[in-house]
Amino acid sequence: MGEQPIFSTRAHVFQIDPNTKKNWVPTSKHAVTVSYFYDSTRNVYRIISLDGSKAIINSTITPNMTFTKTSQKFGQWADSRANTVYGLGFSSEHHLTKFAEKFQEFKEAARLAKEKSQEKMELTSTPSQESAGGDLQSPLTPESINGTDDERTHEVTQNSEPRAEPTQNALPFSHSLPNTELALAMRVSTSLCTSLDRTLPSSAISKHWEAELATLKGNNAKLTAALLESTANVKQWKQQLAAYQEEAERLHKRVTELECVSSQANAVHTHKAELNQTIQELEETLKKKEEEIEKLKQEIDNARELQEQRDSLTQKLQVRCYANSVLFHFFIISCIKCDFCFLEFHFPGSLSFLLSL
C-alpha cells in the first residue's frame, strides 16, 4: 500500500534557531497542513508538512521522542535525525490536544513495532545471517530523505486562521547528527535523484499533466484574487448596511419627535409621508444590498468548489506520476531478470558461477 496519510490538521510551523537554540524561526507565512503518515512496508510513522512544494517538516517518529505542550495553543518536539526542534502553533487548544494524543498513540505504535522487530531478529539470528546483516536494512532512497510524491500534495492557501505565537523559553535541545552521516545521506540522496531524472523518459502523458497543473495553478491564483475581492466587497456592504440601519433608526426617532412637538398636523403628516417614503427607499436599497451579498456568497461557494476540484486533480496527477515511477522500476527489474535468464540459457552454469562469486 506504501505510505498513506492517517491524520491531518492545520498549524503554523516553527523551527528552533540553529545558532541560539532558544528563539523560534517561522518556516511558514500562514497556517499549513501537518499530517501523520504511516508506511506499512517499513512500519514507520512520519510527520510531514509542505509549504507549497517545499517540505518544511519531515520527521520520523521514534520511541524516544516527546511532544511537549508549552502553552494552550503551542507544542514542540525534538528530532535528533533532523538536528532541530519543531514547534506548532494551533488555532485552538482542542487542535493541540488532538495532535498531542495522536503523537503519543503513534509513538507507542512505533515502540511496539521496534520491539517486535527486535524479537524477530533475535529469534532468527545465526552466524551466517550476522555476516549478511547489512542486507536486512532498508535502502536509503530519496523518498526516505525528502518524502514521497504523495507528501507534496494538499496545498491550501488559507490565511484567516488565528496564529498562535510560540513562547521564547523553548525546551533545551542537545541532540545532534554527526556531520559525516549527514553529508553521506545528502550525497546519496542527490546521486539517486540525479540518476532517476536521467533515466525517466518524458512522455506525452506527463507533458499533458504538467500543462494541466500549470492551468490549475493559474486558475487557483485567479480564484484566490476573486475570493479576496469578494470578501472585501462583503465587508464594505456590511458597513454600508449598518450605516443605512442607523440612518433609518434616526429617521424613525425624528418622525416621533415631530409628531409630539409639531402643532401643525398637516405639515407633520406631509413630513411624515416624506420620511416614510425615504424609509421605504432605504429599505428597498437594503434589500438590494442583501441580494447582492447573497450573490457574492454564492460566488465564494463556487470558488471554493473550483478550488476543491483543483486539489482533486492535483492529487490524481501526483498518483499518476507515482504509478509511472513504479511501473518504470518494475520494467528495470524485469530487464535484469531477462538478462540472467539469457545467460543461463546460452551459458548453462554461468548463473551458478556468478552467484558463487
Buried (B, 14 or more C-beta within 10 A) or exposed (E): EBBEBEBEBBBBBBBBBEEEEEEBBBBBEBBBBBBBBBBEEBBBBBBBBBBEEEBBBBBBBBEEBEBBBBBEBBBBBBBBBBBBBBBBBBBEBEBBBBBBEBBEBBBEBBBEBEEEEEEEEEEEEEEEEEEEEEEEEEEEBBBBBBBBBBBBBBBEEEEEBEBBEBEEEBEEBEEEBEEEEBEEBEEBBEEBBEEBEEEEEEEEEBEEBEEBBEEBEEBBEEBBEBBEEBEEBBEEBEEEBEEBEEEBEEBEEEBEEBEEEBEEEEEBEEBBEEBEEEBEEBEEEBEEBEEEBEEBEEBBEEBEEBBEEBBEBBEEBBEBBBEBBEEBEEEEEEEEEEEEEEBBEEEEEBBEEEEEE
